[in-house]
Amino acid sequence: MDRNSAISEVKGIGAKTEALFHKLGVYTVGDILLHYPRTYIRFPEAKQVNEAAEGETAAVMGRILTQPAVRKTRSMLITTAKIGAAGVDMELVWFRMPYLKNQLKPGSTYVFYGKICRKGSRLGMEQPAVYGLEQYAGMEQAFLPVYGLTGGVSNNLLTKTIRSVLSEERLFWDYLPAKVRERYRLCEYNYAVRQIHFPADMDTLTNARRRLVFDEFFLFILQMRYQKEKRIRDANLFEWREDSFVEGLIEKLPYRLTGAQRRALDEIRRDMRGEFVMQRLIQGDVGSGKTILAFLAMADASHNDYQSAIMAPTEVLARQHYETFRTMTEEFGLKIPVVLLTGAMTAKQKRMAYEALQLYPNAMIVGTHALIQERAVYDNLALVITDEQHRFGVRQRETFAEKGCHPHILVMSATPIPRTLAIILYGDLDISVVDEVPAKRLPIKNCVVGTGYRPKAYEFILNEIKKGHQAYVICPLVEAVENMDVENVTDYARRLRDIFPEEVKLGLLHGQMKPALKNEVMEAFMKNEVQVLISTTVVEVGVNVPNATVMMIENAERFGLAQLHQLRGRVGRGDVQSYCIMVNASDSKTAEQRLSILNRSNDGFEIAAEDLKLRGPGDFFGIRQSGELQFALGDIYQDAAVLKHASEAVTELLAEDAELASEENAKLCRYLKEYVKQEQHQMNL
């Protein structure tokens, strides 16, 4: 068995389990090892019963006072036991685990791990894990991995499978040149993979993670610059009129463009009329008005008898762009066909869209990744625009560009990044910054609150709904994870159903839902058929719902500031006052300090700079960042120093060996080709 072996070759993985693993993107042995933990559980020091406090997740040491009892209800068997120490007792309850009656011996002492709750006048635990004293002593302060899951795949199964695979002596060869490893003090690759899953202690986890994050940044930057060095800047073969057409459209807008929008638009139009094809990034804060810039650039292309296309990261956003562009062309009296192409369309709809690509030489084309599939053939493509998401869209935009005859490329990113990092990450693009928000938008009112504020927050949301508005509630997890005291959308939606009146319609949204169902829920929210949307961070790269005025974020302390700012940007998109309620479930002073930055500022660039200063290596014990700037492990704010080192290493390497042709770099060159191939495969999936 090697890293390219099918996952079915692992002992215990049959056809059914293999199909479930495929849902997680796991096809090979290598894939399962690169399915990194999302977070870790650390078992605390065991305490006495009298030291336990309501609401905490704790390990409690106690002696079984009486013989455990089993009682039968209509739907299940319930086992109960009583433990005590220092004159204080506690009741324990297990559902559907009758065998514990014979395993737990009266007079014996065990450690019980779980959440402490109140049962009448005494404290208790429901469904606690049970450990012997010696067994638990060996687990104290250990790091147990928690993985991203899908239905039918438990954390236990993933842990067992990964342990089985790691029993193989060596699965990966270390492709980094020895001098790079030595200079940046990086541990060996196989060691890093083992320790990221089952770290011996905090130091080994930190070192393993640093090596793997370095690799992610290094390979990304290397393939980007390697391709750039080999690519000669393409000449601009398109002819563009110098007239007042775009100025005429700007005059028809119901609002004035900001100074930042005008600067960016001038740079786009200058590039499209320049000597070489445009390769430009528009970096703008949430709500800064990038979409209108895309429309004006595409209208400019159509006016010059060329096709243009914009690729959105989600079906719903693509449809919204399509409807917006259609409405604007009608309002402005433009005879420009607008074509939609997405993966969710029927075969007949796709066929008609493909025909339109050939039929209309000046069409505005809007879609998702379906735009870069093999069957999408363009007749006259001069401008391609991508909304950044997976790995900054490098492979997508290259594939997209190949669809036309060296078209102009415009990339839009809603994530404000400090300029020093943006230059590294977007090294092959010129950068325009849109750092102003349209004047008519009211600043979002923010508050950071504790969990005790929830009843008031629900009352506030209900008042907004009575005014005809809508709300988002964001939770970090899809479902409850054993021993993690973090909110999840599944249970939260049930709770809110009991709290809000029946006439308030609730929607549930998360990344594990099928695309068609996600689109259905999001469209219902856009039409105000759903008033409260309980969601994970999948709404971060979202749509424009001006009627949504409240964003409530649970466990806000578990997200990066830049990501919280992105989430907050889902509201405040209309001309009425909007609000963001961030629920801090932590007692940490650091969490309070970080969230206070968001509380006082709505400026994404200021927040990004502060995030860069404040985040430290301990912050990876939380929910993984998601959204546009996503690597498997790396985070550009938390790992900014590693990102800069990776950039330095690539610069030095290519300066010495631009073709990676030396014997010393042979392994790296081979691995880079595999990496690019894998990126292409992931994109096609």
TORDOMAR-360919 format. One record per residue (C-alpha): x, y, z; residue in three letters. Coordinates in pm, whole numbers, padded with zeros to 5 digits, always signed. Example, Ala and Ser with C-alpha at 12.3 -4.5 7.8 and 13.67 -1.06 7.14 Angstrom:
<rs>
+01230-00450+00780ALA+01367-00106+00714SER
</rs>
This chain:
<rs>
+00000+00000+00000MET+00132+00349-00089ASP-00012+00699-00085ARG-00169+00653-00432ASN-00348+00332-00330SER-00729+00343-00326ALA-00877+00401+00020ILE-01055+00065-00017SER-00715-00106+00031GLU-00716-00003+00397VAL-00832-00289+00618LYS-01200-00254+00713GLY-01296-00013+00430ILE-01565-00179+00219GLY-01756-00042-00079ALA-02017+00135+00136LYS-01759+00310+00357THR-01546+00394+00052GLU-01845+00577-00103ALA-01891+00775+00221LEU-01521+00868+00223PHE-01559+00995-00135HIS-01808+01250+00000LYS-01524+01387+00213LEU-01298+01412-00093GLY-01101+01106+00024VAL-01018+00869-00263TYR-00667+00751-00183THR-00448+00666+00115VAL-00271+00999+00063GLY-00606+01183+00075ASP-00697+01041+00416ILE-00364+01151+00564LEU-00417+01501+00427LEU-00766+01514+00581HIS-00629+01707+00877TYR-00803+01745+01215PRO-01034+02043+01240ARG-00946+02089+01606THR-00829+01885+01907TYR-00977+01782+02237ILE-00750+01799+02541ARG-00863+01595+02838PHE-00829+01806+03154PRO-00695+01702+03490GLU-00957+01494+03675ALA-01129+01675+03963LYS-01335+01566+04265GLN-01716+01568+04258VAL-01730+01863+04498ASN-01508+02069+04262GLU-01739+02032+03959ALA-01936+02336+03837ALA-02258+02350+03635GLU-02211+02411+03262GLY-01846+02307+03235GLU-01713+02009+03040THR-01499+01824+03294ALA-01340+01499+03404ALA-01486+01401+03743VAL-01333+01132+03964MET-01594+00951+04174GLY-01672+00626+04356ARG-01982+00429+04253ILE-02206+00452+04561LEU-02480+00199+04470THR-02548-00068+04210GLN-02633+00106+03878PRO-03000+00070+03776ALA-03161+00019+03436VAL-03516+00127+03364ARG-03716+00081+03045LYS-03914+00361+02881THR-04134+00337+02573ARG-03841+00409+02337SER-03518+00310+02517MET-03330+00167+02814LEU-03189+00426+03057ILE-02899+00345+03291THR-02840+00554+03604THR-02565+00555+03865ALA-02465+00768+04162LYS-02108+00871+04239ILE-01972+01061+04537GLY-01666+01209+04702ALA-01606+01441+05000ALA-01972+01417+05106GLY-02110+01534+04767VAL-02284+01307+04518ASP-02372+01332+04149MET-02619+01143+03926GLU-02502+00995+03596LEU-02737+00899+03311VAL-02674+00692+02995TRP-02920+00623+02713PHE-02924+00286+02533ARG-02617+00157+02724MET-02759-00110+02963PRO-02430-00307+02963TYR-02279-00042+03192LEU-02482-00188+03481LYS-02245-00486+03493ASN-01927-00291+03411GLN-01951-00029+03687LEU-01877-00193+04024LYS-02012-00036+04347PRO-01723+00087+04563GLY-01488+00126+04263SER-01360+00466+04150THR-01370+00580+03785TYR-01324+00901+03586VAL-01636+01030+03403PHE-01588+01285+03124TYR-01873+01503+02996GLY-02075+01821+03044LYS-02197+01901+03396ILE-02569+01982+03415CYS-02814+02040+03697ARG-03068+01768+03781LYS-03302+01912+04041GLY-03103+02003+04350SER-02785+01815+04251ARG-02537+01820+03965LEU-02528+01541+03708GLY-02392+01423+03374MET-02567+01276+03071GLU-02389+01020+02852GLN-02042+01070+03008PRO-01745+00869+02879ALA-01610+00624+03140VAL-01240+00560+03208TYR-01038+00364+03464GLY-00802+00570+03682LEU-00483+00446+03513GLU-00638+00471+03169GLN-00737+00834+03224TYR-00402+00924+03380ALA-00240+00824+03051GLY-00481+01046+02858MET-00457+01363+03066GLU-00342+01658+02855GLN-00329+01438+02542ALA-00447+01584+02209PHE-00730+01387+02048LEU-00812+01485+01688PRO-01158+01601+01578VAL-01219+01569+01203TYR-01461+01715+00952GLY-01727+01447+00901LEU-02012+01346+00675THR-02321+01132+00746GLY-02217+00773+00819GLY-01852+00856+00894VAL-01781+00897+01266SER-01479+01059+01426ASN-01397+00715+01566ASN-01391+00557+01219LEU-01167+00831+01078LEU-00929+00807+01374THR-00910+00428+01345LYS-00852+00444+00966THR-00578+00706+00995ILE-00402+00511+01272ARG-00411+00204+01048SER-00261+00393+00752VAL+00008+00555+00968LEU+00123+00209+01082SER+00289+00185+00737GLU+00652+00285+00787GLU+00682+00551+00517ARG+00414+00682+00283LEU+00554+01015+00163PHE+00892+01116+00030TRP+01023+01451+00145ASP+01048+01668-00165TYR+01181+01988-00001LEU+01549+02052-00077PRO+01761+01987+00234ALA+01894+02345+00245LYS+01538+02486+00258VAL+01450+02255+00548ARG+01770+02345+00731GLU+01742+02719+00680ARG+01383+02740+00807TYR+01424+02463+01068ARG+01146+02244+00930LEU+01083+01891+01055CYS+01073+01587+00823GLU+00750+01548+00623TYR+00640+01199+00737ASN+00702+01299+01099TYR+00490+01613+01047ALA+00198+01413+00902VAL+00203+01169+01195ARG+00221+01445+01455GLN-00053+01661+01302ILE-00296+01372+01355HIS-00173+01237+01690PHE+00061+01491+01850PRO+00270+01385+02148ALA+00255+01733+02299ASP+00207+02100+02216MET+00562+02147+02085ASP+00542+01858+01836THR+00198+01975+01718LEU+00328+02330+01664THR+00634+02206+01471ASN+00431+01962+01260ALA+00174+02224+01173ARG+00442+02479+01087ARG+00606+02236+00843ARG+00276+02150+00671LEU+00165+02515+00653VAL+00505+02607+00503PHE+00452+02338+00238ASP+00105+02466+00148GLU+00229+02822+00100PHE+00555+02714-00065PHE+00388+02494-00329LEU+00117+02750-00401PHE+00367+03034-00450ILE+00613+02813-00641LEU+00362+02692-00898GLN+00230+03046-00944MET+00575+03200-00997ARG+00713+02904-01193TYR+00428+02938-01441GLN+00471+03316-01446LYS+00844+03291-01526GLU+00769+03055-01815LYS+00485+03273-01947ARG+00558+03571-02168ILE+00312+03853-02118ARG+00053+03823-02393ASP+00006+04108-02637ALA-00336+04275-02637ASN-00492+04179-02971LEU-00832+04336-02895PHE-00933+04674-03037GLU-01126+04903-02802TRP-01303+05227-02887ARG-01209+05549-02709GLU-01555+05699-02651ASP-01793+05809-02373SER-02006+05491-02363PHE-01906+05386-02008VAL-01935+05746-01882GLU-02289+05751-02021GLY-02375+05436-01820LEU-02225+05588-01504ILE-02450+05894-01548GLU-02755+05665-01556LYS-02670+05499-01223LEU-02904+05592-00935PRO-02598+05670-00719TYR-02251+05820-00754ARG-01949+05592-00776LEU-01700+05638-00492THR-01355+05777-00563GLY-01206+05429-00511ALA-01451+05278-00761GLN-01363+05544-01020ARG-00990+05482-00974ARG-01032+05104-01012ALA-01256+05144-01318LEU-01006+05381-01483ASP-00727+05124-01423GLU-00940+04844-01572ILE-01030+05046-01882ARG-00669+05161-01927ARG-00544+04801-01902ASP-00798+04674-02158MET-00668+04937-02405ARG-00301+04882-02318GLY-00019+04700-02496GLU-00058+04374-02298PHE-00362+04181-02178VAL-00489+04281-01835MET-00412+04069-01529GLN-00559+04269-01241ARG-00695+04205-00892LEU-00975+04423-00754ILE-00940+04395-00378GLN-01243+04549-00207GLY-01405+04535+00133ASP-01751+04382+00174VAL-02014+04617+00034GLY-01759+04835-00148SER-01933+04795-00486GLY-01717+04556-00688LYS-02013+04404-00876THR-02096+04731-01054ILE-01732+04754-01167LEU-01764+04405-01316ALA-02085+04505-01495PHE-01934+04824-01639LEU-01622+04638-01761ALA-01839+04368-01921MET-02068+04630-02080ALA-01754+04798-02220ASP-01655+04465-02378ALA-02003+04416-02528SER-02002+04773-02664HIS-01678+04681-02843ASN-01841+04365-02988ASP-01667+04117-02757TYR-01791+03851-02518GLN-01719+03868-02146SER-01775+03615-01867ALA-01790+03625-01487ILE-01746+03312-01274MET-01910+03319-00929ALA-01825+03074-00647PRO-02187+02961-00584THR-02498+02883-00790GLU-02707+03131-00594VAL-02461+03415-00642LEU-02431+03337-01014ALA-02811+03355-01050ARG-02818+03682-00858GLN-02551+03833-01086HIS-02750+03710-01387TYR-03075+03872-01268GLU-02893+04194-01172THR-02716+04221-01509PHE-03036+04147-01702ARG-03224+04415-01509THR-02949+04672-01563MET-02919+04606-01937THR-03297+04656-01969GLU-03298+04973-01756GLU-03006+05120-01954PHE-03164+05023-02288GLY-02869+04802-02386LEU-02915+04537-02655LYS-02679+04295-02484ILE-02773+03926-02441PRO-02705+03795-02086VAL-02641+03418-02070VAL-02648+03197-01758LEU-02452+02870-01732LEU-02439+02669-01407THR-02390+02304-01315GLY-02741+02276-01167ALA-02915+02358-01497MET-03093+02083-01690THR-02929+01926-01996ALA-03167+02123-02221LYS-03089+02454-02046GLN-02714+02387-02075LYS-02747+02301-02444ARG-02927+02631-02507MET-02657+02818-02312ALA-02378+02652-02516TYR-02558+02753-02836GLU-02585+03111-02707ALA-02207+03122-02656LEU-02169+03059-03030GLN-02466+03271-03138LEU-02401+03600-02955TYR-02051+03747-03012PRO-02112+04030-02761ASN-02285+03832-02481ALA-02236+03886-02109MET-02196+03533-01970ILE-02257+03458-01602VAL-02199+03124-01431GLY-02017+02896-01192THR-01735+02645-01258HIS-01952+02517-01545ALA-01801+02806-01745LEU-01465+02628-01760ILE-01592+02279-01840GLN-01492+02121-02170GLU-01830+02171-02342ARG-01827+02548-02285ALA-01674+02687-02607VAL-01661+03063-02654TYR-01678+03244-02986ASP-01530+03584-02907ASN-01413+03600-02544LEU-01215+03914-02452ALA-01268+03951-02076LEU-01293+03695-01795VAL-01375+03786-01435ILE-01345+03547-01142THR-01472+03579-00787ASP-01192+03427-00582GLU-01256+03126-00363GLN-01065+02794-00361HIS-00688+02850-00351ARG-00734+03201-00491PHE-00864+03055-00819GLY-00518+03034-00981VAL-00590+02714-01171ARG-00945+02823-01255GLN-00842+03152-01405ARG-00568+02987-01611GLU-00819+02736-01748THR-01071+03013-01802PHE-00815+03224-01992ALA-00742+02928-02222GLU-01108+02937-02331LYS-01047+03253-02533GLY-00763+03397-02739CYS-00563+03538-02444HIS-00850+03740-02291PRO-00811+04009-02028HIS-00828+03871-01671ILE-00993+04049-01378LEU-01001+03885-01034VAL-01227+04015-00756MET-01162+03944-00388SER-01382+04055-00099ALA-01118+03976+00162THR-00916+04278+00272PRO-00554+04166+00297ILE-00257+04377+00414PRO-00072+04485+00101ARG+00252+04305+00194THR+00066+03972+00198LEU-00145+04053-00110ALA+00171+04103-00317ILE+00290+03754-00216ILE-00044+03582-00273LEU-00132+03761-00596TYR+00221+03801-00728GLY+00112+03755-01089ASP-00152+04032-01079LEU-00161+04411-01066ASP-00366+04527-00766ILE-00644+04785-00735SER-00789+04856-00391VAL-01151+04965-00342VAL-01140+05092+00015ASP-01450+05311+00032GLU-01811+05210+00102VAL-02101+05380-00086PRO-02222+05685+00108ALA-02587+05577+00138LYS-02499+05272+00350ARG-02532+05313+00724LEU-02247+05173+00938PRO-02341+04841+01104ILE-02401+04868+01479LYS-02199+04601+01660ASN-02210+04444+02003CYS-02009+04167+02172VAL-02211+03986+02439VAL-02196+03681+02662GLY-02420+03375+02632THR-02659+03517+02894GLY-02765+03783+02641TYR-02929+03528+02408ARG-03293+03581+02526PRO-03259+03957+02458LYS-03099+03885+02120ALA-03390+03659+02020TYR-03636+03929+02129GLU-03443+04186+01923PHE-03447+03958+01615ILE-03821+03905+01656LEU-03877+04283+01665ASN-03679+04322+01342GLU-03888+04046+01181ILE-04206+04228+01286LYS-04072+04531+01094LYS-04049+04305+00787GLY-03674+04238+00810HIS-03472+03913+00829GLN-03180+03771+01028ALA-02887+03532+01004TYR-02773+03314+01295VAL-02427+03160+01242ILE-02296+02852+01428CYS-01947+02702+01387PRO-02053+02336+01348LEU-02307+02137+01146VAL-02377+01880+01419GLU-02271+01831+01780ALA-01919+01690+01823VAL-01855+01473+02125GLU-01678+01660+02407ASN-01687+01993+02220MET-01897+02261+02383ASP-01965+02455+02062VAL-02295+02554+01899GLU-02413+02359+01593ASN-02682+02452+01340VAL-02877+02124+01369THR-02955+02155+01740ASP-02976+02534+01729TYR-03251+02526+01466ALA-03456+02293+01689ARG-03408+02529+01985ARG-03513+02836+01788LEU-03823+02652+01663ARG-03937+02630+02027ASP-03849+02997+02094ILE-03989+03182+01792PHE-04363+03196+01706PRO-04484+02947+01447GLU-04539+03217+01184GLU-04165+03293+01181VAL-04017+03069+00913LYS-03673+02922+00987LEU-03421+02795+00732GLY-03124+02564+00785LEU-02810+02587+00569LEU-02474+02410+00584HIS-02202+02278+00354GLY-02301+01911+00380GLN-02638+01973+00212MET-02682+01887-00156LYS-02626+02190-00386PRO-02989+02190-00508ALA-03121+02203-00150LEU-02872+02478-00054LYS-02989+02684-00351ASN-03353+02626-00257GLU-03298+02743+00103VAL-03095+03049-00002MET-03348+03151-00266GLU-03630+03119-00011ALA-03434+03352+00218PHE-03377+03600-00065MET-03755+03607-00129LYS-03831+03654+00246ASN-04008+03318+00255GLU-03759+03238+00534VAL-03713+03503+00804GLN-03430+03350+01011VAL-03149+03159+00839LEU-02951+02933+01077ILE-02628+02861+00893SER-02262+02768+00912THR-02010+02997+00741THR-02126+02887+00393VAL-02304+03224+00372VAL-01968+03403+00400GLU-01924+03403+00023VAL-02288+03490-00013GLY-02553+03685-00190VAL-02697+04030-00155ASN-03006+04026+00072VAL-03066+04396+00153PRO-03366+04303+00371ASN-03146+04112+00622ALA-03065+04348+00911THR-02934+04122+01191VAL-02629+03895+01197MET-02595+03690+01517MET-02270+03488+01542ILE-02243+03215+01806GLU-01898+03123+01945ASN-01757+03434+01778ALA-01431+03379+01966GLU-01360+03074+01747ARG-01333+03268+01421PHE-01064+03495+01281GLY-01144+03866+01275LEU-01128+03882+00895ALA-01379+03599+00870GLN-01612+03758+01125LEU-01595+04077+00919HIS-01689+03879+00607GLN-01987+03727+00788LEU-02094+04066+00920ARG-02085+04191+00560GLY-02395+03983+00481ARG-02602+04257+00652VAL-02592+04634+00608GLY-02648+04599+00234ARG-02964+04807+00222GLY-03048+05162+00328ASP-03182+05071+00676VAL-02987+05026+01000GLN-02829+04682+01046SER-02681+04507+01348TYR-02419+04242+01429CYS-02442+04050+01759ILE-02127+03852+01838MET-02174+03596+02118VAL-01849+03534+02306ASN-01870+03200+02492ALA-01513+03229+02623SER-01373+03379+02944ASP-01044+03450+02768SER-00913+03808+02788LYS-00746+03759+02448THR-01081+03668+02287ALA-01238+03975+02445GLU-00955+04196+02317GLN-00981+04059+01962ARG-01359+04092+01942LEU-01345+04449+02075SER-01166+04544+01750ILE-01469+04434+01549LEU-01696+04603+01797ASN-01543+04944+01731ARG-01458+04921+01360SER-01632+04837+01032ASN-01317+04898+00825ASP-01205+04561+00683GLY-00850+04679+00606PHE-00798+04808+00961GLU-00940+04482+01099ILE-00712+04274+00875ALA-00408+04467+00997ALA-00511+04417+01361GLU-00582+04048+01297ASP-00229+04015+01162LEU-00086+04164+01483LYS-00297+03971+01733LEU-00326+03615+01608ARG-00074+03368+01743GLY+00012+02999+01704PRO-00224+02901+01985GLY-00522+03015+01780ASP-00538+02698+01572PHE-00734+02529+01852PHE-01063+02643+01710GLY-01283+02608+01407ILE-01087+02615+01082ARG-01105+02935+00886GLN-01318+02912+00577SER-01399+03127+00280GLY-01187+03283+00013GLU-00836+03255+00157LEU-00859+02887+00239GLN-00575+02638+00261PHE-00610+02302+00434ALA-00417+02427+00740LEU-00260+02763+00669GLY-00410+03096+00764ASP-00254+03406+00607ILE-00299+03616+00922TYR-00197+03367+01189GLN+00080+03226+00970ASP+00196+03551+00808ALA+00559+03491+00913ALA+00555+03141+00758VAL+00398+03285+00441LEU+00683+03536+00411LYS+00945+03264+00469HIS+00785+03044+00201ALA+00792+03339-00039SER+01161+03404+00038GLU+01244+03036-00016ALA+01070+03031-00356VAL+01244+03352-00467THR+01588+03214-00378GLU+01518+02873-00531LEU+01405+03012-00869LEU+01691+03264-00873ALA+01938+02973-00853GLU+01748+02723-01070ASP+01460+02877-01269ALA+01379+02549-01445GLU+01415+02329-01132LEU+01645+02119-01347ALA+01924+02042-01096SER+01961+01699-00937GLU+01900+01858-00597GLU+01560+01989-00713ASN+01453+01679-00909ALA+01219+01550-00636LYS+01064+01893-00596LEU+01009+01930-00970CYS+00838+01589-00983ARG+00622+01670-00681TYR+00526+02011-00825LEU+00394+01842-01140LYS+00187+01607-00922GLU+00063+01904-00719TYR-00054+02091-01032VAL-00221+01774-01161LYS-00399+01726-00827GLN-00515+02089-00829GLU-00659+02034-01176GLN-00832+01715-01057HIS-00986+01893-00755GLN-01105+02173-00981MET-01272+01926-01218ASN-01447+01758-00922LEU
</rs>
